[in-house]
Amino acid sequence: MIMKSLYSKFAFITIMIMVVSGIISFFLSNAYYQFKLKQQNDEKIMNFAIEIADFASKHPLISLQDYFDHIGTIGYQILLVNKEGDKNYFGSSFRVKNLPANIPGKVLDGEVYHGIRNFPHKTFVTGFFANELKNSVGVPFEYKGEEYAIFIRPDIKLMFNEMHILFGWLLIISILLSVILVLISTKYLVKPIRKLNFATRAIAEGNFSIKLDITRSDELGNLAVSFTRMTEKLAQVDSLRKELISNISHDIQSPLTNIKGYLNLLENSGKREQEEQQYLRVVQFEVDRLSRMTKQLLLLSTIESKKDLMEVSSVNIAEQLKACIHQYEWSILEKGIMMSYSLSDARVKGDPALLYSVWENLLTNAIKYNRENGTIDIELTEADKEVLVVIKDSGVGLSQKDLSRIFDRFYRADASRARSVEGTGLGLSIVQSIIDLHHGKIDLESIEGTGTTFTVHLPKL
């Protein structure tokens, strides 16, 4: 209904524009005729009337009857009046013989009559085509010593009989063709909008696989391209949403199942104290895991809602990295990892708490997925417009398949990187969100079985 309404509205507006334009053009043409062409037409016919009157005066041997009959046959309407008031008409008859009674006498006395020029200001049609006696010009002349007055005007019907039929058909055909072309062009313009409307309804119903076959280079074509890109993005978002729900369900259900199972075991009497302590440690581990997951989800939500509410200040990155290394020194020593770092005194503008989360996540990942007695190298340098933080480990690395998705929420690489069940798959997603929030970027290089290098780029203060 909306598209039909748009189609009808567009066609109606276009046709109305044509009609209004025609009416305006008609009145403008009428005004041009009234103030310009009518004067010229009057002068032209007046000159012709003077010429035929002079010719009649200079050739007394000709027959006035034959002379004016001949002029009438070539396209003029003529009234001849003598001193006695006798009237003779030549050519086709006047529709209205409304010449004022005093005008013939004035012309016989030597005046000229500009009836065409002084014809009342009516519409173009009645002004130019009015077949009335007063819509003529009159001049005096003398023939064989007798005074005459001649009133003459063009015979529009005779002159334009075929032409006005032709113009009439041309007008009708042009109007019909204009209407048909407007309807066709409107349908051509509205057709892609109908397709977009259909696609919109399909997307609203959850169908993101719809394809638009709109190949235009105008604004509608650009809209179709943007719409297709939006559909692809929505499809990706929908896929990620489903995967996120699945991952959250799995990652929450798994520790809850373990907690429930071990609590059921603890309910049974007869267990040794050593077994009970082991069960309690497992329950505690799963509770901690749930706690970490909820905290990280909350942090992600906070980051997404904190774009305009960051507590921005000058942050000393070197101090933050040193504090983070000191915080996890026990983990580093426990695993026998050799730590080396080179930290210049670099500052950036940002939220200290969020940036600390970046270093914490990257360092704990480097520890967690490193080998026994491995290495971690941290380097902080300054470039022209940015600060670079490089964290390199000698851990298990990532496969090419994992590299493209490692920053997705709840994504955890398979095989050796999944050895530890402590991961939630949210850490690197948090890192990516925080860095984006600070208008920076993060690069990742990894070789499976060799190690991983993260490079963080942040704008300088």
N, C-alpha and C positions, 0 to 999 in steps of 0.2 A: 504493500500500500504506500509506503514511504517513497519508493522509487517511482511508482506510477504518479504519485503526487508531484515529485520533482520533475518528471518528464512532462507532465501536463503544465506545470508552472513555468518551466523553461520555454516550452513551445508557446504558451499563452503570452508570456512576457515578450518573446521575440516578435510574434505576430502583432502584438499591441505596439511595439516600437515601430514596426513597419507602418501600421495604420496612422499612428501619431505623426511619424515623420512625413507620411504622405499628406496629412492634413496641414501640417506646418508648411511644407513645401508649397501646397496649393495656395495658402494665404500669402506667403511671401511672393509667389509668382503673381498673385492678384494685385498685391501692393506695387510690385514693379510695373505691372501693366498700367495701373491707375495713374501712377506718378511719372512714368517714363514713356512706355510704349504707346499709350493712348494719344499723347501729344504728338509723337512722331507719326502715328497712323493718321491722325487728323491732318497734319501738314502734308503728308504724302497724297492723300485723297483730294485735299484742297488744290494742290498743284495740278493734279490730273484734271480736276473740274475746270480750273482756269484755262488749261490747255485746250480742252474740247470746246469751251465757250469761245475762246479766241479763234479757234479754227472755224467754228460756225459763223462768227462775225465777219471773218475775212473771206468766206466763200458763200456768198449769197445765192449762188446758183444751185447749191446742193439742196436736197429735200431734208428738212429737219426731221420729218417722220422716219425716212429711211436711215438718216444718220444716227439718230438716237436708238432706233430699233437695232441697228448693227452693234452699237455700244452695249446695249442691253444683252445681246446674245453672247457677248464675250465675257460676261460675268459681272454686270453692274445693274443696280436698281435705280431708276431715274424717275423724277417728277419734274415736269415742265409746266410753268405757270406764266401766263401772259398778263398784260395790263388789265384785261377784263376779268381776270380771276379764273379763266378756264384752265383746267388741269388735265394733263395728259401723262399717263404712266407708261414706262418702257421697261422691258426686262421682266423678271418675275415680280409678283405683287408683294407689297409690304404686308407683313402680318398685322401690324397696327399702324393706322394712318393718324398719328397723333401729333402732327406738326401744329404748334400754336398758330392761331388765326392771324396774328399780327406779323409773323415772320415773313411770309411771301411779300407783303407790302414793303417791308424794310429792305429786303434783298433787291426788289425792283427799283427801290430808290437809291441803290448803289452800295449797300452794306453787304458784308459777307457773313455767312452763318456757320459757326463752328459747333455743330450739334454733336459730333463725335467727341470732341475735346471736353465739352460741357455736359456730356451724358452723366446722369446721376451715378455716384460711386456705389455700385452694387457689386455682386460677385463677378469673378472673372468671366464666367460663362455668359451671364446676362449682359455684361458690359461689352464683350467682344462680339458675341454672336447675336445680340438683340436685333431682331428684324423689325425695327420700328422706324417710322419716317423721321422722327425727331433725332434719331441716331444717324444723322447724315450731315453733309456739308452743302452749303448753298452759295452760289455766286451769280451775279447779274451778267447779262450780255445783250447785245443788240443784233438783231437779224432783220435785214431789209427795212431799217428805220423803225422797227418795233422793239420795245423793251420786253425782255424775258428774264425769268429766274429759273435756274436749274438746281435741283437738289439731287445729290447722288451719293451712293454708298456701295461698297462691294457686295455682291451676292455670295454670302458665305456658303450657302447651301450648294450653289453651283460650283464654287471654287473648291470646296472641301467635302463634297458628297462622298467620293471614294476614300478620301483621306481620313475622314472621321470614322468611317467603318474600319479602316485599317488600324487607326489608332485605338479604336474601341477593342478590337480583337487583341492587339498588342497589350493593352492594359489588362484585359481579362486573363490572357495567357501568362503575362508576367506575374500577376497576383497569384494565380494557381501554382505556377512553378515555384514562386517564393515560398508559399505555404508548404508545398511538398518537400522542397529542399530543407526548410526549417525543421519539419518533422523528422526527416531522415538524419540531418546533422545532429538534432537533439538526441535521437535514439543512439547515434554513434557516440555522443559525449556521455550519455547516461549509462550506456552498456557496461563500461568498466566499473562504474560506481555500483551497479547492481551486483557485479562479481565480488566487489569488495564487501558489500553488505552480506552476501551469501557466505563469504569466507569468515566474516566477523561472527555470524551466527554459528558457523561450524566450530570456530575457536571457543566460543562461549560454551559449547557443548563438550569441549575437551578434545576436539579433533585438531591436532597441530600438524598433521601431515598434508594438509590441503595445499595445492599449488595454483598460482595465478598465472594464466596465459595472457598477460597484458604486456605487450611489447611496444610501448609508445615512448616517444622522446619528449613529451610535454610534462606538465605538472602532474597529471594523472599517472603517467608512467613512473615518475619519480616517487609518487605516493605508493604505487604498487610495489616498487623495489623496497621502499622503507617498510611497507607492510610485511613483505616476505621476510626481511631481516628480523622484524619484530616477532614474527611467527617462529622463526628458527630459535630466537632467544627464549621465547616462551616455552618451546619444546625442551630446550636444555634446562630451563628452570624447573619445568614440571618433572623432568627425569631426575634432576638433583633432589627435588622435594621428595619424590617417592623413595629415592635411595637414602635420603636423610632419615625419613621416617622408619625405613627398614633397619638402618644402622642403629638409630636410637633405640628402637624396640629390641634389637638383638643385644646391643651393648648394655642395656638396662636389665633385660630378662636373664642374661647369662649370670651376672653376679647374684641376682635375686634367687635364681634357682639353686645356686651353690649355697647361699645363706640358708635357704629353706631346708636343703638336704642335710647340711651339717647341724642345724638346730634340731632336726628330727633325730639325728644320731645322738645328740647330747641328751635328748629326752629319755633315751633308753638307759636304764640303770646298768650297772655292772661294768662300765667302762673304766679303764685305768686312767689315773690322773694325767699320765703322759699323753694318752690319746685325746683326752678332753682338752688339754692345753693346745695340742696340735689343731684340733677342730676350731677352737676359739681363735687361733692365729689366722686360720683360713677365713673365718667369718670377719675378723677385723680387717684382713687384707681386702676383702670384697667391699666392705663398708667404705674403706678408704678410697677404693677405686670409684665407687659411686659418688663419693664426695668430690673427688677430683673432676669427674665428668660434669657434675652439676655446676661446679665453680667455673669450669672452662666454658660451658654453655652460657652461663651468666656473663662471663667476661666478653664473649662474642656478641651477645645481645647488647651489652654496655657499649662496646666499640661502635656498633652499627647505629646506636642512638646518640652517640657522643660527638658526632661530627662537628657540631657547632658549640659543644660544651666542654671542649678539652681545656685542661688546666695548663696552658702553654707557658713555658719559661725557658730560660737558657739551661741546656743540659750538658754536663761534662760527661761525654761518652766513655772516656778512659776510666774515670772514677766508677762509673756504673759497671764496666766490664771487670774491673779489679774486685769490686764488691761481690759480683756474681761468682767469680772464680773462687774467692774466699769462702762463699756460702757453700759451694759444692766441692770443697777441697777434700772432704772425707770420702766422697764417692770416687774422686779421681785417684786418691791414694789406695782405696780399697781394691780398685781394679788394676792398680799398677800402671796407670797411664802417665806418660811423660808429657807435661804441660809446658809450652813455650809461648811467649807473647811479646809483642812489640807495640806499645801503645803511645802514640803522640797525644799531646794535649789538644784535643779537638772538641768543639762545641757545636751543638745544633739547637734549633728552636723546636720544642715539642713538649709532649706530656711525659714527665719523668717516669711515672708509674707504668704507662703503657710501653715506653721504650725499654724499661727494665724487663718487662715480660718477654720482649723479643729476644734479648740476650739470654734470659733464663731458659726459654724454650730451645733455642739453638744449642746452648751449651749442654743441657740435659740430654738432648738428642745425640750430640756428639759423644757423650759419655755412655749413654744407654746402648747405642748400637756400635760401640767400638769393640776392638778385640782386647783380650787380656794383654797387658803390657804394651798397649798401642800408644799412639801419639795424638795430641791435639795442638794445633798452631793457631794463634789468634793474632791478627795484625790490624792495627788501626792507623789509617793514613788520611791525608787531606789532599784533594785535587783543587782545581781552580774554583769550582762552584759546588763541590759536594764532599762529603765525608764517606770514606769507604771502610767497612768492617768486614774482614775476611775470617771465617771460622772453618778450618780444615781438619778433618779427622782421618784416621787410618782404619775406619770401620768396614762394615760388610758391603757398603755401597748400595746402589739402586740399579735395577734393570731399566732398559729403555721404556718398557711398558709402564713402570712405576713413575718415571720422571714426569710424564704428562699429567699425572693426577695426584701427585704427592701433596699439593696444597688444597685438595678438596676435603671438605669436612667428613670426618669419620673414616677417611680412607687410610688403610694401613697396608703397607707392602707385604707381600707373601714371603714365605720361606724364612731365610735367616733373619730378616728384619722383624719378623713377628715372633721371635723367640720369647720376648718379654711380654707378659700379659698386662703389664702396667700401663701401656699406651692406650690412649682414648681415640687417637686419630684426629684430634682437634688442635694440637699444638701448632703445627705449621699453618693451618688455616687462620689461627689467631695472629701468627707472625705476619702473614700476608695482609690481613685486614688492617693491622696497626701501621705497617709500612705504607700502605695505600693512603691511610688517613693522614700520614705525614708527607704525602706527595713524593715518596721515594719509590724504590723498586728493589727487588731481590732477585739475584741470579743464582742458578744451581748447576753445578757440574758434579757428576758422579760416575764412577766406574764400578760395576758390580765386582765385589771381592777385593777391591783396592781402597776405596774411601770416597768421601763426599766433601765438597767445598761449597759453602754458602757465602755469597758476597752481597752485602747490604749497602745500598746507595741512599744517602740522605742529604737533602739540601743543607748547605752551610748556613750558619747563623748570619 
